[in-house]
């Protein structure tokens, strides 16, 4: 018998958690609920994916996200929040969320995002694990990315990468020398997500330049092709 994927829902509003539990169980998921962030931090390792509200009664949802990412950069996390500004979305994704959906939302869209997040993690692991050459990439002056361990040696020392940082880096590096449009990156990493804008990609590129460029204002590896997109050069 196929094991049902387990979802942890960190949501303090009982009417919302009850409704989502019913919906997701009908879709074939096993759902566990935590009304607080602190309790959710204890529960999440036993689940396959986390649906995280940001406005919680004890600690901020972003603090929950930050705490998980300290030790687990690949655990699937989907933020569901009433905070809907572009800055809120970029902050959540930048801190390591795999996806971000704003309230109110359709059930169909939520289920699609869950399936895509779980599938994307599996595809990434398959791509990286398919060949030893995919696991480690060396470039520039003694800089490297370990896609299996999600770590990097950068211009300012060693650091951990979030799963989304690794996904974007993997796609750019796999297409080195080619112009990759923002639209292409958005579709490859997040699919057709109307909430995630091109500024999100720009934000990640700025971060990569800070990580890997000796002079971020004059990049040698993450280059902007005005009006077209970005090019990664080894």
C-alpha positions in Angstrom: 0.0 0.0 0.0 1.3 3.4 -1.0 2.1 5.6 2.0 0.2 8.9 2.2 2.4 12.0 2.2 2.3 13.7 5.6 1.7 17.4 5.8 2.1 19.6 8.9 -0.1 22.6 9.0 1.0 25.4 11.3 -2.1 27.5 11.6 -3.6 29.1 14.7 -7.1 29.8 13.3 -9.0 26.6 14.0 -11.7 27.2 11.3 -9.0 27.4 8.7 -7.0 24.5 9.9 -10.2 22.3 10.2 -11.2 23.2 6.6 -7.7 22.6 5.2 -7.4 19.3 7.0 -10.7 18.1 5.5 -9.7 19.2 2.0 -6.2 17.8 2.1 -7.3 14.5 3.5 -9.8 14.2 0.7 -6.8 14.7 -1.7 -5.0 11.8 -0.1 -2.7 13.5 2.4 -2.3 12.7 6.1 -2.6 16.1 7.9 -1.2 17.0 11.3 -1.9 20.4 12.8 0.0 22.7 15.2 -1.6 26.0 16.4 1.8 27.4 17.5 5.2 27.8 15.9 7.2 26.3 18.8 5.2 23.1 18.8 5.4 23.0 15.0 9.2 23.1 15.2 9.0 19.9 17.3 6.6 18.2 14.9 7.9 19.0 11.4 10.6 16.4 11.1 8.0 13.6 11.1 6.2 15.1 8.1 7.0 15.4 4.4 5.9 19.1 3.9 5.1 22.1 6.0 2.3 24.6 5.3 3.3 27.6 7.3 1.2 30.6 8.4 3.2 33.7 9.3 1.1 35.4 11.9 1.2 33.0 14.8 0.4 33.6 18.5 3.8 32.7 19.9 6.6 33.3 17.4 6.6 34.7 13.9 6.3 32.2 11.1 9.5 33.6 9.5 11.3 32.7 12.7 10.0 29.1 12.3 11.3 29.2 8.7 14.7 30.5 9.8 15.0 27.9 12.5 14.3 25.0 10.2 16.7 26.3 7.5 19.6 26.4 10.0 19.7 22.6 10.0 17.5 21.5 7.1 17.9 23.5 3.8 15.8 21.2 1.7 12.7 20.5 3.8 9.7 21.5 1.7 8.0 24.6 3.1 5.0 26.4 1.6 4.0 29.7 3.2 0.3 30.5 3.3 -0.3 34.0 4.6 -2.6 37.0 4.5 0.5 39.1 4.1 0.4 39.7 0.4 2.8 42.5 -0.5 5.6 41.9 -2.9 8.1 42.6 -0.1 6.5 40.0 2.1 6.7 37.5 -0.7 10.3 38.2 -1.5 11.3 38.1 2.2 9.7 34.6 2.6 11.3 33.2 -0.5 14.6 34.8 0.3 14.6 33.2 3.7 14.1 29.8 2.2 10.4 29.1 1.6 9.9 26.9 -1.5 6.7 28.7 -2.4 4.4 31.4 -1.1 0.6 31.6 -1.6 -1.6 34.5 -0.3 -5.0 34.3 1.4 -7.6 33.9 0.1 -6.7 31.2 -2.3 -8.4 28.4 -4.2 -8.3 24.8 -3.1 -7.2 23.8 -6.6 -4.3 26.2 -6.5 -3.1 25.1 -3.0 -3.2 21.4 -4.0 -1.3 22.2 -7.2 1.4 24.1 -5.2 1.8 21.2 -2.8 2.2 18.6 -5.5 4.6 20.8 -7.4 6.7 21.5 -4.3 7.0 17.8 -3.5 7.7 16.9 -7.1 10.3 19.7 -7.5 12.3 18.4 -4.6 12.3 14.9 -6.0 13.3 16.1 -9.5 16.2 18.1 -8.0 17.4 15.1 -6.0 17.2 13.0 -9.2 19.1 15.5 -11.3 21.8 16.0 -8.8 22.1 12.3 -8.0 22.0 11.1 -11.6 25.7 11.8 -12.1 28.7 12.6 -9.9 29.5 15.5 -12.1 26.3 17.2 -11.2 27.0 17.2 -7.4 30.0 19.6 -7.3 30.8 22.7 -9.4 34.0 24.6 -9.3 34.4 28.1 -10.8 36.0 31.5 -10.4 38.9 31.8 -7.9 38.5 28.7 -5.7 34.7 29.0 -5.4 32.4 26.0 -5.5 28.9 24.8 -5.0 28.1 21.4 -3.5 24.6 20.6 -4.8 24.3 17.4 -2.9 25.0 19.0 0.5 23.7 22.5 -0.4 26.8 24.3 0.7 29.1 26.7 -1.1 32.5 28.2 -0.8 32.1 31.8 -1.7 34.2 35.0 -2.0 33.6 35.6 1.7 33.8 32.1 3.1 31.6 29.0 3.4 27.9 29.1 3.6 24.8 27.0 3.5 22.3 27.4 0.6 18.5 27.2 0.7 16.9 24.7 -1.7 15.6 27.5 -3.9 19.1 29.1 -4.1 20.5 25.7 -5.1 17.7 25.2 -7.7 18.3 28.5 -9.3 22.1 28.1 -9.3 21.8 24.6 -10.7 19.6 25.8 -13.6 21.9 28.8 -14.4 25.1 26.7 -14.2 23.5 23.9 -16.3 22.9 26.5 -19.0 26.2 28.4 -18.6 26.9 30.8 -21.5 23.2 31.0 -22.5 20.9 33.9 -21.9 18.2 32.8 -19.5 15.2 35.1 -19.3 13.5 36.0 -16.0 10.3 34.4 -17.3 12.2 31.2 -18.1 13.6 31.1 -14.5 10.2 31.8 -12.9 8.6 28.9 -14.9 11.5 26.5 -14.2 11.7 27.1 -10.5 8.1 28.0 -9.5 6.0 27.1 -12.5 3.1 29.3 -13.5 2.8 31.3 -10.3 1.0 34.6 -10.8 2.2 35.9 -7.4 5.9 35.6 -8.0 7.3 38.5 -10.0 10.5 39.1 -11.9 11.8 41.2 -9.0 12.1 37.9 -7.1 14.6 36.6 -9.6 16.5 39.9 -9.5 16.7 39.6 -5.7 18.3 36.1 -5.9 20.8 37.3 -8.6 21.8 40.2 -6.3 22.4 37.7 -3.5 24.5 35.4 -5.7 26.7 38.4 -6.7 27.2 39.2 -3.0 28.1 35.6 -2.4 30.4 34.8 -5.4 31.5 38.0 -7.0 34.7 39.7 -5.8 33.2 43.0 -7.0 29.4 42.6 -7.0 29.0 45.9 -8.9 31.1 44.5 -11.7 30.1 40.9 -11.9 32.1 38.3 -13.8 29.9 35.3 -13.3 26.2 36.5 -12.9 25.9 38.9 -15.8 22.8 40.9 -16.8 21.9 41.0 -20.4 19.8 44.1 -20.5 16.2 43.4 -21.7 16.9 39.7 -22.1 17.8 38.1 -18.8 21.0 36.7 -17.1 24.0 34.7 -18.2 26.2 32.6 -16.0 29.8 32.5 -16.9 32.3 30.1 -15.3 
